[in-house]
Amino acid sequence: MQHDMPRVREMDRELPVGVTTLQRLALALEMSRVARQLLVARRSQEHPDWTRAEIEREMLRSAFLSEGRSVELPLPLR
């Protein structure tokens, strides 16, 4: 997803001065939604045989088991 990060940074820089906390939260949620969609699309391209559930499971694994983290995952995600 590295190639998509410049767009996310661009969206952050485009915030005008004086944006309210509520507006910033709404934008953060939108940015998160877009990033998630991009990641799902990437995983789908990398693994066309995977189901949506497998993609979601891998996204959770990579989020919680990334380098330097050690988190006990729920049984269904192991």
N, CA, C and O atoms as a GROMACS GRO file, in nm:
protein
  312
    1MET      N    1   0.082  -0.120   0.000
    1MET     CA    2   0.000   0.000   0.000
    1MET      C    3   0.086   0.126   0.000
    1MET      O    4   0.032   0.237   0.005
    2GLN      N    5   0.214   0.112  -0.005
    2GLN     CA    6   0.302   0.228  -0.004
    2GLN      C    7   0.267   0.330  -0.111
    2GLN      O    8   0.277   0.450  -0.088
    3HIS      N    9   0.228   0.283  -0.228
    3HIS     CA   10   0.199   0.375  -0.338
    3HIS      C   11   0.076   0.461  -0.311
    3HIS      O   12   0.057   0.562  -0.378
    4ASP      N   13  -0.008   0.424  -0.215
    4ASP     CA   14  -0.128   0.500  -0.184
    4ASP      C   15  -0.107   0.601  -0.071
    4ASP      O   16  -0.189   0.690  -0.051
    5MET      N   17   0.003   0.588   0.001
    5MET     CA   18   0.026   0.675   0.114
    5MET      C   19   0.042   0.822   0.075
    5MET      O   20  -0.002   0.907   0.152
    6PRO      N   21   0.102   0.857  -0.037
    6PRO     CA   22   0.109   0.999  -0.072
    6PRO      C   23  -0.029   1.064  -0.080
    6PRO      O   24  -0.044   1.180  -0.041
    7ARG      N   25  -0.129   0.992  -0.128
    7ARG     CA   26  -0.265   1.050  -0.135
    7ARG      C   27  -0.319   1.076   0.005
    7ARG      O   28  -0.383   1.178   0.028
    8VAL      N   29  -0.294   0.984   0.098
    8VAL     CA   30  -0.340   1.004   0.234
    8VAL      C   31  -0.271   1.125   0.295
    8VAL      O   32  -0.336   1.208   0.360
    9ARG      N   33  -0.140   1.137   0.275
    9ARG     CA   34  -0.068   1.255   0.327
    9ARG      C   35  -0.119   1.384   0.262
    9ARG      O   36  -0.130   1.487   0.328
   10GLU      N   37  -0.151   1.377   0.133
   10GLU     CA   38  -0.204   1.493   0.064
   10GLU      C   39  -0.338   1.536   0.125
   10GLU      O   40  -0.362   1.655   0.145
   11MET      N   41  -0.423   1.439   0.154
   11MET     CA   42  -0.552   1.470   0.215
   11MET      C   43  -0.531   1.539   0.350
   11MET      O   44  -0.604   1.632   0.384
   12ASP      N   45  -0.433   1.493   0.426
   12ASP     CA   46  -0.405   1.553   0.556
   12ASP      C   47  -0.356   1.697   0.540
   12ASP      O   48  -0.396   1.785   0.616
   13ARG      N   49  -0.269   1.721   0.443
   13ARG     CA   50  -0.216   1.857   0.421
   13ARG      C   51  -0.323   1.954   0.372
   13ARG      O   52  -0.312   2.074   0.393
   14GLU      N   53  -0.426   1.902   0.308
   14GLU     CA   54  -0.531   1.987   0.253
   14GLU      C   55  -0.626   2.043   0.359
   14GLU      O   56  -0.711   2.126   0.328
   15LEU      N   57  -0.611   1.999   0.482
   15LEU     CA   58  -0.697   2.049   0.588
   15LEU      C   59  -0.673   2.198   0.609
   15LEU      O   60  -0.561   2.240   0.638
   16PRO      N   61  -0.775   2.277   0.597
   16PRO     CA   62  -0.758   2.421   0.622
   16PRO      C   63  -0.741   2.448   0.772
   16PRO      O   64  -0.785   2.370   0.857
   17VAL      N   65  -0.677   2.559   0.800
   17VAL     CA   66  -0.664   2.601   0.940
   17VAL      C   67  -0.803   2.634   0.992
   17VAL      O   68  -0.884   2.692   0.920
   18GLY      N   69  -0.831   2.598   1.115
   18GLY     CA   70  -0.960   2.629   1.174
   18GLY      C   71  -1.064   2.519   1.159
   18GLY      O   72  -1.181   2.539   1.190
   19VAL      N   73  -1.021   2.403   1.113
   19VAL     CA   74  -1.114   2.290   1.101
   19VAL      C   75  -1.150   2.245   1.243
   19VAL      O   76  -1.063   2.232   1.328
   20THR      N   77  -1.276   2.222   1.266
   20THR     CA   78  -1.321   2.183   1.400
   20THR      C   79  -1.278   2.040   1.432
   20THR      O   80  -1.243   1.963   1.342
   21THR      N   81  -1.281   2.007   1.559
   21THR     CA   82  -1.248   1.872   1.602
   21THR      C   83  -1.341   1.770   1.538
   21THR      O   84  -1.297   1.664   1.495
   22LEU      N   85  -1.468   1.802   1.531
   22LEU     CA   86  -1.564   1.711   1.469
   22LEU      C   87  -1.533   1.690   1.321
   22LEU      O   88  -1.544   1.578   1.270
   23GLN      N   89  -1.495   1.796   1.252
   23GLN     CA   90  -1.459   1.785   1.111
   23GLN      C   91  -1.333   1.701   1.093
   23GLN      O   92  -1.323   1.620   1.000
   24ARG      N   93  -1.236   1.720   1.182
   24ARG     CA   94  -1.113   1.639   1.175
   24ARG      C   95  -1.143   1.492   1.199
   24ARG      O   96  -1.087   1.405   1.132
   25LEU      N   97  -1.232   1.464   1.293
   25LEU     CA   98  -1.269   1.326   1.321
   25LEU      C   99  -1.339   1.264   1.200
   25LEU      O  100  -1.310   1.150   1.162
   26ALA      N  101  -1.428   1.339   1.139
   26ALA     CA  102  -1.498   1.289   1.020
   26ALA      C  103  -1.399   1.260   0.908
   26ALA      O  104  -1.411   1.158   0.839
   27LEU      N  105  -1.302   1.347   0.890
   27LEU     CA  106  -1.201   1.325   0.787
   27LEU      C  107  -1.114   1.204   0.821
   27LEU      O  108  -1.082   1.124   0.733
   28ALA      N  109  -1.077   1.191   0.946
   28ALA     CA  110  -0.996   1.076   0.987
   28ALA      C  111  -1.070   0.945   0.962
   28ALA      O  112  -1.010   0.848   0.916
   29LEU      N  113  -1.198   0.943   0.991
   29LEU     CA  114  -1.278   0.824   0.964
   29LEU      C  115  -1.285   0.794   0.816
   29LEU      O  116  -1.276   0.679   0.775
   30GLU      N  117  -1.301   0.898   0.734
   30GLU     CA  118  -1.304   0.880   0.589
   30GLU      C  119  -1.170   0.830   0.538
   30GLU      O  120  -1.166   0.741   0.452
   31MET      N  121  -1.061   0.885   0.588
   31MET     CA  122  -0.928   0.840   0.547
   31MET      C  123  -0.907   0.694   0.586
   31MET      O  124  -0.848   0.617   0.509
   32SER      N  125  -0.954   0.656   0.702
   32SER     CA  126  -0.944   0.518   0.746
   32SER      C  127  -1.024   0.426   0.654
   32SER      O  128  -0.978   0.317   0.619
   33ARG      N  129  -1.142   0.468   0.616
   33ARG     CA  130  -1.228   0.390   0.527
   33ARG      C  131  -1.161   0.371   0.391
   33ARG      O  132  -1.162   0.261   0.335
   34VAL      N  133  -1.103   0.479   0.339
   34VAL     CA  134  -1.035   0.471   0.209
   34VAL      C  135  -0.914   0.380   0.217
   34VAL      O  136  -0.891   0.298   0.128
   35ALA      N  137  -0.835   0.394   0.324
   35ALA     CA  138  -0.717   0.309   0.340
   35ALA      C  139  -0.757   0.162   0.349
   35ALA      O  140  -0.690   0.076   0.292
   36ARG      N  141  -0.865   0.134   0.419
   36ARG     CA  142  -0.913  -0.004   0.431
   36ARG      C  143  -0.956  -0.059   0.295
   36ARG      O  144  -0.924  -0.174   0.261
   37GLN      N  145  -1.028   0.022   0.218
   37GLN     CA  146  -1.070  -0.021   0.085
   37GLN      C  147  -0.950  -0.051  -0.005
   37GLN      O  148  -0.950  -0.148  -0.080
   38LEU      N  149  -0.849   0.034   0.004
   38LEU     CA  150  -0.728   0.014  -0.076
   38LEU      C  151  -0.657  -0.115  -0.036
   38LEU      O  152  -0.608  -0.189  -0.122
   39LEU      N  153  -0.651  -0.142   0.094
   39LEU     CA  154  -0.586  -0.263   0.142
   39LEU      C  155  -0.664  -0.388   0.098
   39LEU      O  156  -0.603  -0.487   0.058
   40VAL      N  157  -0.795  -0.383   0.106
   40VAL     CA  158  -0.877  -0.497   0.060
   40VAL      C  159  -0.852  -0.520  -0.089
   40VAL      O  160  -0.838  -0.634  -0.132
   41ALA      N  161  -0.848  -0.414  -0.166
   41ALA     CA  162  -0.824  -0.427  -0.310
   41ALA      C  163  -0.687  -0.488  -0.337
   41ALA      O  164  -0.672  -0.574  -0.424
   42ARG      N  165  -0.587  -0.443  -0.262
   42ARG     CA  166  -0.452  -0.496  -0.281
   42ARG      C  167  -0.447  -0.645  -0.247
   42ARG      O  168  -0.393  -0.724  -0.324
   43ARG      N  169  -0.503  -0.681  -0.132
   43ARG     CA  170  -0.503  -0.823  -0.092
   43ARG      C  171  -0.580  -0.907  -0.193
   43ARG      O  172  -0.541  -1.020  -0.222
   44SER      N  173  -0.688  -0.854  -0.247
   44SER     CA  174  -0.767  -0.926  -0.347
   44SER      C  175  -0.686  -0.951  -0.473
   44SER      O  176  -0.696  -1.058  -0.534
   45GLN      N  177  -0.607  -0.853  -0.513
   45GLN     CA  178  -0.522  -0.870  -0.631
   45GLN      C  179  -0.409  -0.968  -0.604
   45GLN      O  180  -0.375  -1.050  -0.691
   46GLU      N  181  -0.351  -0.961  -0.486
   46GLU     CA  182  -0.240  -1.051  -0.451
   46GLU      C  183  -0.287  -1.195  -0.435
   46GLU      O  184  -0.212  -1.289  -0.464
   47HIS      N  185  -0.410  -1.213  -0.389
   47HIS     CA  186  -0.464  -1.346  -0.360
   47HIS      C  187  -0.606  -1.359  -0.417
   47HIS      O  188  -0.702  -1.359  -0.341
   48PRO      N  189  -0.618  -1.370  -0.549
   48PRO     CA  190  -0.752  -1.375  -0.611
   48PRO      C  191  -0.836  -1.494  -0.567
   48PRO      O  192  -0.958  -1.492  -0.583
   49ASP      N  193  -0.773  -1.597  -0.513
   49ASP     CA  194  -0.847  -1.716  -0.469
   49ASP      C  195  -0.901  -1.702  -0.327
   49ASP      O  196  -0.978  -1.787  -0.283
   50TRP      N  197  -0.862  -1.597  -0.254
   50TRP     CA  198  -0.907  -1.579  -0.116
   50TRP      C  199  -1.050  -1.526  -0.112
   50TRP      O  200  -1.091  -1.448  -0.197
   51THR      N  201  -1.124  -1.571  -0.010
   51THR     CA  202  -1.257  -1.517   0.014
   51THR      C  203  -1.244  -1.384   0.089
   51THR      O  204  -1.136  -1.348   0.137
   52ARG      N  205  -1.354  -1.312   0.097
   52ARG     CA  206  -1.352  -1.184   0.172
   52ARG      C  207  -1.316  -1.210   0.318
   52ARG      O  208  -1.244  -1.131   0.379
   53ALA      N  209  -1.365  -1.320   0.375
   53ALA     CA  210  -1.334  -1.354   0.515
   53ALA      C  211  -1.184  -1.378   0.532
   53ALA      O  212  -1.126  -1.337   0.633
   54GLU      N  213  -1.121  -1.444   0.437
   54GLU     CA  214  -0.977  -1.469   0.446
   54GLU      C  215  -0.899  -1.339   0.436
   54GLU      O  216  -0.799  -1.320   0.505
   55ILE      N  217  -0.946  -1.250   0.351
   55ILE     CA  218  -0.880  -1.120   0.339
   55ILE      C  219  -0.893  -1.042   0.470
   55ILE      O  220  -0.795  -0.985   0.518
   56GLU      N  221  -1.012  -1.040   0.527
   56GLU     CA  222  -1.035  -0.970   0.654
   56GLU      C  223  -0.948  -1.028   0.765
   56GLU      O  224  -0.889  -0.954   0.844
   57ARG      N  225  -0.940  -1.160   0.770
   57ARG     CA  226  -0.859  -1.228   0.872
   57ARG      C  227  -0.711  -1.190   0.857
   57ARG      O  228  -0.644  -1.163   0.956
   58GLU      N  229  -0.663  -1.188   0.734
   58GLU     CA  230  -0.523  -1.151   0.711
   58GLU      C  231  -0.497  -1.006   0.747
   58GLU      O  232  -0.390  -0.973   0.799
   59MET      N  233  -0.593  -0.919   0.720
   59MET     CA  234  -0.578  -0.778   0.758
   59MET      C  235  -0.566  -0.764   0.910
   59MET      O  236  -0.483  -0.687   0.958
   60LEU      N  237  -0.647  -0.838   0.984
   60LEU     CA  238  -0.638  -0.835   1.130
   60LEU      C  239  -0.506  -0.891   1.178
   60LEU      O  240  -0.442  -0.835   1.268
   61ARG      N  241  -0.465  -1.002   1.120
   61ARG     CA  242  -0.337  -1.061   1.160
   61ARG      C  243  -0.222  -0.963   1.137
   61ARG      O  244  -0.138  -0.944   1.225
   62SER      N  245  -0.219  -0.902   1.021
   62SER     CA  246  -0.109  -0.811   0.991
   62SER      C  247  -0.112  -0.687   1.080
   62SER      O  248  -0.008  -0.631   1.113
   63ALA      N  249  -0.231  -0.644   1.119
   63ALA     CA  250  -0.242  -0.527   1.208
   63ALA      C  251  -0.192  -0.559   1.348
   63ALA      O  252  -0.125  -0.477   1.410
   64PHE      N  253  -0.225  -0.678   1.398
   64PHE     CA  254  -0.192  -0.711   1.536
   64PHE      C  255  -0.064  -0.791   1.552
   64PHE      O  256  -0.011  -0.801   1.663
   65LEU      N  257  -0.014  -0.848   1.445
   65LEU     CA  258   0.108  -0.927   1.454
   65LEU      C  259   0.220  -0.868   1.370
   65LEU      O  260   0.308  -0.940   1.323
   66SER      N  261   0.216  -0.738   1.352
   66SER     CA  262   0.322  -0.674   1.275
   66SER      C  263   0.451  -0.678   1.356
   66SER      O  264   0.451  -0.710   1.475
   67GLU      N  265   0.558  -0.644   1.291
   67GLU     CA  266   0.690  -0.653   1.352
   67GLU      C  267   0.696  -0.580   1.485
   67GLU      O  268   0.654  -0.464   1.497
   68GLY      N  269   0.747  -0.648   1.585
   68GLY     CA  270   0.763  -0.588   1.716
   68GLY      C  271   0.642  -0.597   1.807
   68GLY      O  272   0.648  -0.554   1.922
   69ARG      N  273   0.532  -0.652   1.758
   69ARG     CA  274   0.411  -0.666   1.839
   69ARG      C  275   0.388  -0.812   1.871
   69ARG      O  276   0.416  -0.902   1.792
   70SER      N  277   0.336  -0.833   1.987
   70SER     CA  278   0.301  -0.969   2.026
   70SER      C  279   0.169  -0.962   2.101
   70SER      O  280   0.165  -0.930   2.220
   71VAL      N  281   0.061  -0.992   2.031
   71VAL     CA  282  -0.073  -0.984   2.089
   71VAL      C  283  -0.140  -1.120   2.075
   71VAL      O  284  -0.130  -1.185   1.971
   72GLU      N  285  -0.206  -1.161   2.178
   72GLU     CA  286  -0.281  -1.288   2.173
   72GLU      C  287  -0.408  -1.265   2.093
   72GLU      O  288  -0.495  -1.188   2.134
   73LEU      N  289  -0.419  -1.333   1.980
   73LEU     CA  290  -0.537  -1.319   1.896
   73LEU      C  291  -0.647  -1.413   1.940
   73LEU      O  292  -0.619  -1.520   1.994
   74PRO      N  293  -0.772  -1.375   1.918
   74PRO     CA  294  -0.884  -1.468   1.945
   74PRO      C  295  -0.867  -1.595   1.861
   74PRO      O  296  -0.809  -1.590   1.753
   75LEU      N  297  -0.917  -1.706   1.910
   75LEU     CA  298  -0.902  -1.834   1.842
   75LEU      C  299  -0.937  -1.832   1.693
   75LEU      O  300  -0.861  -1.887   1.614
   76PRO      N  301  -1.049  -1.771   1.652
   76PRO     CA  302  -1.082  -1.775   1.510
   76PRO      C  303  -0.979  -1.707   1.419
   76PRO      O  304  -0.977  -1.732   1.298
   77LEU      N  305  -0.894  -1.622   1.476
   77LEU     CA  306  -0.796  -1.548   1.394
   77LEU      C  307  -0.659  -1.612   1.395
   77LEU      O  308  -0.568  -1.563   1.328
   78ARG      N  309  -0.642  -1.718   1.469
   78ARG     CA  310  -0.511  -1.783   1.475
   78ARG      C  311  -0.489  -1.874   1.358
   78ARG      O  312  -0.383  -1.936   1.348
   0.00000   0.00000   0.00000
